[in-house]
């Protein structure tokens, strides 16, 4: 219900682009987002984490 409400607000405010991030193996999330109109894309998101905290 919350995601549907967000999409409704997007439409009311004429939002032209919205992203959600989830892992492809999170089937429940993928099903939820596609059910309200989100579509998969080919964006690559890369993340780097330091191996040791900065001192």
Backbone as XML, in Angstrom:
<?xml version="1.0"?>
<chain id="A" units="angstrom">
  <residue number="1" name="UNK">
    <atom name="N" x="0.815" y="-1.186" z="0.000"/>
    <atom name="CA" x="0.000" y="0.000" z="0.000"/>
    <atom name="C" x="0.873" y="1.270" z="0.000"/>
  </residue>
  <residue number="2" name="UNK">
    <atom name="N" x="1.975" y="1.246" z="0.728"/>
    <atom name="CA" x="2.869" y="2.402" z="0.783"/>
    <atom name="C" x="3.488" y="2.698" z="-0.584"/>
  </residue>
  <residue number="3" name="UNK">
    <atom name="N" x="3.903" y="1.664" z="-1.300"/>
    <atom name="CA" x="4.510" y="1.869" z="-2.619"/>
    <atom name="C" x="3.468" y="2.403" z="-3.601"/>
  </residue>
  <residue number="4" name="UNK">
    <atom name="N" x="2.265" y="1.874" z="-3.548"/>
    <atom name="CA" x="1.200" y="2.380" z="-4.423"/>
    <atom name="C" x="0.917" y="3.856" z="-4.129"/>
  </residue>
  <residue number="5" name="UNK">
    <atom name="N" x="0.918" y="4.231" z="-2.867"/>
    <atom name="CA" x="0.703" y="5.630" z="-2.484"/>
    <atom name="C" x="1.835" y="6.510" z="-3.017"/>
  </residue>
  <residue number="6" name="UNK">
    <atom name="N" x="3.061" y="6.024" z="-2.919"/>
    <atom name="CA" x="4.200" y="6.793" z="-3.431"/>
    <atom name="C" x="4.067" y="7.013" z="-4.937"/>
  </residue>
  <residue number="7" name="UNK">
    <atom name="N" x="3.687" y="5.986" z="-5.663"/>
    <atom name="CA" x="3.525" y="6.110" z="-7.113"/>
    <atom name="C" x="2.403" y="7.101" z="-7.436"/>
  </residue>
  <residue number="8" name="UNK">
    <atom name="N" x="1.351" y="7.081" z="-6.647"/>
    <atom name="CA" x="0.260" y="8.037" z="-6.848"/>
    <atom name="C" x="0.756" y="9.469" z="-6.646"/>
  </residue>
  <residue number="9" name="UNK">
    <atom name="N" x="1.550" y="9.690" z="-5.606"/>
    <atom name="CA" x="2.117" y="11.018" z="-5.350"/>
    <atom name="C" x="3.053" y="11.418" z="-6.495"/>
  </residue>
  <residue number="10" name="UNK">
    <atom name="N" x="3.849" y="10.479" z="-6.997"/>
    <atom name="CA" x="4.717" y="10.769" z="-8.141"/>
    <atom name="C" x="3.880" y="11.286" z="-9.311"/>
  </residue>
  <residue number="11" name="UNK">
    <atom name="N" x="2.793" y="10.583" z="-9.605"/>
    <atom name="CA" x="1.947" y="10.964" z="-10.736"/>
    <atom name="C" x="1.316" y="12.333" z="-10.512"/>
  </residue>
  <residue number="12" name="UNK">
    <atom name="N" x="0.827" y="12.584" z="-9.301"/>
    <atom name="CA" x="0.202" y="13.875" z="-8.991"/>
    <atom name="C" x="1.166" y="15.040" z="-9.166"/>
  </residue>
  <residue number="13" name="UNK">
    <atom name="N" x="2.420" y="14.804" z="-8.820"/>
    <atom name="CA" x="3.433" y="15.861" z="-8.881"/>
    <atom name="C" x="4.237" y="15.819" z="-10.178"/>
  </residue>
  <residue number="14" name="UNK">
    <atom name="N" x="3.794" y="15.002" z="-11.103"/>
    <atom name="CA" x="4.421" y="14.872" z="-12.419"/>
    <atom name="C" x="5.915" y="14.540" z="-12.340"/>
  </residue>
  <residue number="15" name="UNK">
    <atom name="N" x="6.249" y="13.674" z="-11.412"/>
    <atom name="CA" x="7.628" y="13.184" z="-11.314"/>
    <atom name="C" x="7.929" y="12.416" z="-12.598"/>
  </residue>
  <residue number="16" name="UNK">
    <atom name="N" x="9.085" y="12.683" z="-13.194"/>
    <atom name="CA" x="9.411" y="12.057" z="-14.476"/>
    <atom name="C" x="10.338" y="10.851" z="-14.351"/>
  </residue>
  <residue number="17" name="UNK">
    <atom name="N" x="10.917" y="10.638" z="-13.172"/>
    <atom name="CA" x="11.837" y="9.524" z="-12.998"/>
    <atom name="C" x="11.904" y="9.158" z="-11.524"/>
  </residue>
  <residue number="18" name="UNK">
    <atom name="N" x="11.826" y="7.886" z="-11.225"/>
    <atom name="CA" x="11.979" y="7.404" z="-9.858"/>
    <atom name="C" x="12.733" y="6.079" z="-9.906"/>
  </residue>
  <residue number="19" name="UNK">
    <atom name="N" x="13.623" y="5.871" z="-8.957"/>
    <atom name="CA" x="14.400" y="4.637" z="-8.878"/>
    <atom name="C" x="14.126" y="3.931" z="-7.554"/>
  </residue>
  <residue number="20" name="UNK">
    <atom name="N" x="14.166" y="2.635" z="-7.588"/>
    <atom name="CA" x="14.258" y="1.813" z="-6.382"/>
    <atom name="C" x="15.394" y="0.828" z="-6.626"/>
  </residue>
  <residue number="21" name="UNK">
    <atom name="N" x="16.105" y="0.505" z="-5.606"/>
    <atom name="CA" x="17.185" y="-0.464" z="-5.727"/>
    <atom name="C" x="16.836" y="-1.701" z="-4.922"/>
  </residue>
  <residue number="22" name="UNK">
    <atom name="N" x="16.988" y="-2.845" z="-5.555"/>
    <atom name="CA" x="16.843" y="-4.127" z="-4.881"/>
    <atom name="C" x="17.684" y="-5.149" z="-5.622"/>
  </residue>
  <residue number="23" name="UNK">
    <atom name="N" x="17.967" y="-6.216" z="-4.968"/>
    <atom name="CA" x="18.736" y="-7.278" z="-5.625"/>
    <atom name="C" x="17.816" y="-8.083" z="-6.523"/>
  </residue>
  <residue number="24" name="UNK">
    <atom name="N" x="18.316" y="-8.535" z="-7.664"/>
    <atom name="CA" x="17.479" y="-9.304" z="-8.592"/>
    <atom name="C" x="16.924" y="-10.594" z="-7.974"/>
  </residue>
  <residue number="25" name="UNK">
    <atom name="N" x="17.635" y="-11.148" z="-6.984"/>
    <atom name="CA" x="17.157" y="-12.382" z="-6.360"/>
    <atom name="C" x="16.124" y="-12.136" z="-5.262"/>
  </residue>
  <residue number="26" name="UNK">
    <atom name="N" x="15.799" y="-10.867" z="-5.007"/>
    <atom name="CA" x="14.753" y="-10.526" z="-4.039"/>
    <atom name="C" x="13.415" y="-10.544" z="-4.793"/>
  </residue>
  <residue number="27" name="UNK">
    <atom name="N" x="12.906" y="-11.739" z="-5.010"/>
    <atom name="CA" x="11.740" y="-11.926" z="-5.870"/>
    <atom name="C" x="10.512" y="-11.166" z="-5.379"/>
  </residue>
  <residue number="28" name="UNK">
    <atom name="N" x="10.306" y="-11.104" z="-4.076"/>
    <atom name="CA" x="9.133" y="-10.399" z="-3.539"/>
    <atom name="C" x="9.208" y="-8.915" z="-3.872"/>
  </residue>
  <residue number="29" name="UNK">
    <atom name="N" x="10.382" y="-8.300" z="-3.712"/>
    <atom name="CA" x="10.533" y="-6.880" z="-4.008"/>
    <atom name="C" x="10.380" y="-6.619" z="-5.503"/>
  </residue>
  <residue number="30" name="UNK">
    <atom name="N" x="10.987" y="-7.462" z="-6.324"/>
    <atom name="CA" x="10.874" y="-7.292" z="-7.775"/>
    <atom name="C" x="9.407" y="-7.380" z="-8.193"/>
  </residue>
  <residue number="31" name="UNK">
    <atom name="N" x="8.682" y="-8.337" z="-7.652"/>
    <atom name="CA" x="7.258" y="-8.496" z="-7.971"/>
    <atom name="C" x="6.464" y="-7.272" z="-7.525"/>
  </residue>
  <residue number="32" name="UNK">
    <atom name="N" x="6.743" y="-6.772" z="-6.329"/>
    <atom name="CA" x="6.041" y="-5.592" z="-5.813"/>
    <atom name="C" x="6.271" y="-4.387" z="-6.720"/>
  </residue>
  <residue number="33" name="UNK">
    <atom name="N" x="7.525" y="-4.089" z="-7.009"/>
    <atom name="CA" x="7.831" y="-2.889" z="-7.799"/>
    <atom name="C" x="7.303" y="-2.994" z="-9.230"/>
  </residue>
  <residue number="34" name="UNK">
    <atom name="N" x="7.395" y="-4.172" z="-9.839"/>
    <atom name="CA" x="6.869" y="-4.294" z="-11.197"/>
    <atom name="C" x="5.343" y="-4.199" z="-11.204"/>
  </residue>
  <residue number="35" name="UNK">
    <atom name="N" x="4.700" y="-4.604" z="-10.114"/>
    <atom name="CA" x="3.241" y="-4.547" z="-10.064"/>
    <atom name="C" x="2.703" y="-3.119" z="-10.056"/>
  </residue>
  <residue number="36" name="UNK">
    <atom name="N" x="3.539" y="-2.150" z="-9.685"/>
    <atom name="CA" x="3.096" y="-0.748" z="-9.677"/>
    <atom name="C" x="3.724" y="0.058" z="-10.807"/>
  </residue>
  <residue number="37" name="UNK">
    <atom name="N" x="4.403" y="-0.631" z="-11.737"/>
    <atom name="CA" x="4.871" y="0.056" z="-12.929"/>
    <atom name="C" x="6.361" y="0.262" z="-13.070"/>
  </residue>
  <residue number="38" name="UNK">
    <atom name="N" x="7.154" y="-0.111" z="-12.073"/>
    <atom name="CA" x="8.609" y="-0.003" z="-12.230"/>
    <atom name="C" x="9.074" y="-1.075" z="-13.204"/>
  </residue>
  <residue number="39" name="UNK">
    <atom name="N" x="10.130" y="-0.770" z="-13.950"/>
    <atom name="CA" x="10.683" y="-1.709" z="-14.913"/>
    <atom name="C" x="12.173" y="-1.883" z="-14.652"/>
  </residue>
  <residue number="40" name="UNK">
    <atom name="N" x="12.688" y="-3.088" z="-14.831"/>
    <atom name="CA" x="14.129" y="-3.293" z="-14.660"/>
    <atom name="C" x="14.916" y="-2.479" z="-15.684"/>
  </residue>
  <residue number="41" name="UNK">
    <atom name="N" x="16.117" y="-2.070" z="-15.306"/>
    <atom name="CA" x="17.003" y="-1.417" z="-16.271"/>
    <atom name="C" x="18.377" y="-2.061" z="-16.185"/>
  </residue>
  <residue number="42" name="UNK">
    <atom name="N" x="19.278" y="-1.599" z="-17.000"/>
    <atom name="CA" x="20.610" y="-2.212" z="-17.060"/>
    <atom name="C" x="21.649" y="-1.372" z="-16.336"/>
  </residue>
  <residue number="43" name="UNK">
    <atom name="N" x="21.248" y="-0.578" z="-15.368"/>
    <atom name="CA" x="22.179" y="0.277" z="-14.646"/>
    <atom name="C" x="23.132" y="-0.574" z="-13.811"/>
  </residue>
  <residue number="44" name="UNK">
    <atom name="N" x="24.382" y="-0.201" z="-13.838"/>
    <atom name="CA" x="25.388" y="-0.863" z="-13.024"/>
    <atom name="C" x="25.722" y="0.039" z="-11.850"/>
  </residue>
  <residue number="45" name="UNK">
    <atom name="N" x="25.532" y="-0.459" z="-10.660"/>
    <atom name="CA" x="25.879" y="0.296" z="-9.460"/>
    <atom name="C" x="27.064" y="-0.405" z="-8.819"/>
  </residue>
  <residue number="46" name="UNK">
    <atom name="N" x="28.159" y="0.324" z="-8.672"/>
    <atom name="CA" x="29.370" y="-0.254" z="-8.095"/>
    <atom name="C" x="29.620" y="0.388" z="-6.745"/>
  </residue>
  <residue number="47" name="UNK">
    <atom name="N" x="30.018" y="-0.411" z="-5.788"/>
    <atom name="CA" x="30.255" y="0.069" z="-4.429"/>
    <atom name="C" x="31.629" y="-0.399" z="-3.971"/>
  </residue>
  <residue number="48" name="UNK">
    <atom name="N" x="32.347" y="0.486" z="-3.321"/>
    <atom name="CA" x="33.656" y="0.137" z="-2.748"/>
    <atom name="C" x="33.581" y="0.347" z="-1.246"/>
  </residue>
  <residue number="49" name="UNK">
    <atom name="N" x="34.015" y="-0.620" z="-0.511"/>
    <atom name="CA" x="34.098" y="-0.524" z="0.946"/>
    <atom name="C" x="35.548" y="-0.675" z="1.353"/>
  </residue>
  <residue number="50" name="UNK">
    <atom name="N" x="36.065" y="0.225" z="2.196"/>
    <atom name="CA" x="37.453" y="0.079" z="2.640"/>
    <atom name="C" x="37.622" y="-1.173" z="3.497"/>
  </residue>
  <residue number="51" name="UNK">
    <atom name="N" x="38.796" y="-1.754" z="3.442"/>
    <atom name="CA" x="39.054" y="-2.935" z="4.238"/>
    <atom name="C" x="39.384" y="-2.585" z="5.676"/>
  </residue>
  <residue number="52" name="UNK">
    <atom name="N" x="39.874" y="-1.374" z="5.898"/>
    <atom name="CA" x="40.191" y="-0.913" z="7.250"/>
    <atom name="C" x="39.590" y="0.478" z="7.442"/>
  </residue>
  <residue number="53" name="UNK">
    <atom name="N" x="39.106" y="0.773" z="8.655"/>
    <atom name="CA" x="38.595" y="2.121" z="8.894"/>
    <atom name="C" x="39.708" y="3.161" z="8.740"/>
  </residue>
  <residue number="54" name="UNK">
    <atom name="N" x="39.358" y="4.327" z="8.232"/>
    <atom name="CA" x="40.337" y="5.417" z="8.125"/>
    <atom name="C" x="40.696" y="5.918" z="9.506"/>
  </residue>
  <residue number="55" name="UNK">
    <atom name="N" x="41.964" y="6.133" z="9.718"/>
    <atom name="CA" x="42.422" y="6.631" z="11.037"/>
    <atom name="C" x="42.584" y="8.115" z="11.029"/>
  </residue>
</chain>
